[in-house]
Amino acid sequence: MTPKSSILLLVSCISAIAVVGSIFELTSGNPELGESLTRLILGFCIPLTITSFIFAVKDARANNN
């Protein structure tokens, strides 16, 4: 594993936590940061989680051979 793939995996984990937290906030009925900001965070972090995870796996596989 390279530092690049480690950082990408860290970004993926943090953004996944933000996704879960945003979903819990939105389903609670009264988000602390407001509904629009929480939705913005959710909309930004879902693709960030997926893309950073995919790039982390690709980088790890490329440097494993």
Steps between C-alpha positions, in 0.01 A plus 500: 500500500631844406450832679274607214265204544508545878396863473227416251371229732504744792300753296254226408451398863452856624254585226309175564466602864369839384245323279372287786488800733311707243246224448443474875467877527249519216291212633492649849280778369704794632858513364737710711664663196172554320339286239651664193860486628458141614365404158793680337747304715319177415496577128871587499619208714323213323695536173817590693475177700450286193765660280768518768442135590521392136820697442651362823433144387635568150817656640554213743452243226731686261780514758450144618625341177 
